[in-house]
Amino acid sequence: MKKKVVQKHTKKATRKPKKAPVSDLSGMNKPQEYLEFITFMSLPRALRGQLTGTETQDEFSEKYGINRNTLVAWKKRVGFWEDVQNARKGFFRERSADVLLALETACLKDGKGSDVRVYLSYTGEYTERAEQEHKISPEIQAALDKIERILP
């Protein structure tokens, strides 16, 4: 009897598509502007003007023709802040190589212990050693004592 050989096909790793918003956009007025606002809110304040052309929520409101109260209402929507967090993660994920280079440069220049620890932790060359106290229940300790008395 011959065994049937089944080969598993593996797909090459592909880039994950951007997560769809958690918020329900159905029936919403200006959904594209809403998504732009999520992006705007996910960016560091120092980069908002540079990357979106608007530095404040008032400027955003004026640029997109949206009432300021609408922005306040959007921030109260279910899923809004989770969408902002997901967008932020994407933004910083793309910049992580730059951050690692800056960290390495700081380690080589100043050699601060905390920077070096973070860098070596990332590369797998450093791990925290925590002493753990093992607590043994009285029943188990009694059993271990009994075993010790029995063994030569």
C-alpha positions in Angstrom: 0.0 0.0 0.0 1.5 3.3 -1.1 1.3 6.3 1.2 -0.1 9.4 -0.4 2.3 12.3 -0.2 0.7 15.6 0.3 2.8 18.7 -0.2 1.9 21.9 1.5 2.3 25.0 -0.6 3.6 27.9 1.2 3.0 31.4 0.0 5.7 34.0 0.1 5.2 36.5 2.8 3.4 39.5 1.5 2.9 42.9 3.0 -0.3 43.0 5.0 -2.8 45.5 3.7 -3.6 48.4 5.9 -6.2 47.6 8.5 -9.7 48.7 7.7 -11.1 51.1 10.2 -12.8 49.6 13.2 -15.4 52.4 13.1 -18.5 51.7 11.0 -18.5 54.2 8.1 -21.8 53.2 6.6 -24.2 56.1 6.3 -21.6 58.6 7.4 -21.3 62.0 5.8 -17.8 62.7 4.6 -16.2 59.3 5.3 -13.0 60.2 3.4 -12.5 63.3 5.6 -13.1 61.2 8.7 -10.3 58.9 7.6 -8.1 61.9 7.0 -8.9 63.1 10.5 -7.9 59.7 11.9 -4.6 60.0 10.1 -4.2 63.6 11.4 -4.9 62.6 15.0 -2.4 59.7 14.8 0.6 61.9 13.9 2.8 63.6 16.4 1.9 67.3 16.7 5.3 68.4 15.5 4.8 66.6 12.2 1.1 67.3 11.5 1.7 70.5 9.6 4.5 69.1 7.6 2.7 65.9 6.6 -1.0 67.0 6.3 -0.7 70.8 5.7 -2.7 71.5 8.9 -1.2 71.9 12.4 -4.4 72.3 14.5 -7.9 70.9 14.5 -9.2 74.3 13.7 -7.0 74.4 10.5 -8.1 70.8 9.7 -11.7 71.9 10.1 -11.2 74.9 7.8 -9.3 73.0 5.2 -11.9 70.2 4.8 -15.0 72.4 5.4 -16.0 70.5 8.5 -17.6 72.1 11.6 -15.4 72.0 14.7 -18.3 70.3 16.6 -18.2 67.5 14.0 -14.6 66.8 14.9 -15.6 66.6 18.5 -18.4 64.2 17.6 -16.0 62.0 15.5 -13.7 61.7 18.5 -16.6 60.3 20.5 -17.5 57.7 17.9 -17.1 54.0 18.8 -13.8 52.8 17.3 -12.3 56.2 16.6 -9.5 56.0 19.1 -8.7 52.4 18.2 -8.5 53.5 14.5 -6.1 56.3 15.6 -4.0 53.9 17.5 -3.8 51.5 14.5 -2.8 54.4 12.2 -0.2 55.5 14.7 1.3 52.0 14.9 1.6 52.0 11.1 3.3 55.4 11.0 5.9 54.4 13.6 6.4 50.9 12.2 7.6 52.5 9.0 10.0 54.6 10.9 11.4 51.9 13.2 14.6 51.4 11.1 15.3 55.1 11.5 14.8 54.9 15.3 17.1 51.9 15.6 19.8 53.8 13.7 19.3 56.8 16.0 19.5 54.5 19.0 22.7 52.9 17.7 24.2 56.3 17.0 23.4 57.5 20.5 24.9 54.3 22.0 28.1 54.8 20.0 28.3 58.6 20.8 27.3 58.8 24.5 27.1 55.2 25.6 24.3 55.7 28.1 23.6 52.5 29.9 19.9 52.7 29.4 20.3 53.2 25.6 22.8 50.4 25.4 20.5 48.1 27.3 17.6 48.8 25.0 19.8 48.3 21.9 21.3 45.1 23.2 17.8 43.8 24.2 16.6 44.5 20.7 19.5 42.6 19.2 19.0 39.7 21.6 22.4 40.2 23.3 20.9 41.3 26.7 18.2 39.8 28.8 17.1 40.9 32.3 17.9 38.4 35.0 15.3 38.4 37.6 15.7 36.3 40.7 12.5 34.5 41.5 11.5 33.3 44.8 9.8 30.0 44.7 7.1 29.5 47.2 6.3 25.9 48.0 3.1 24.9 49.7 3.4 23.2 53.1 2.0 20.0 51.7 4.6 19.8 48.9 7.4 20.7 51.4 6.3 17.9 53.7 6.3 15.5 50.8 9.8 16.6 49.8 11.1 16.2 53.4 9.6 12.7 53.5 11.4 11.8 50.2 14.7 13.2 51.5 14.4 11.0 54.6 13.7 7.9 52.4 16.5 8.4 50.0 20.0 7.4 51.0 
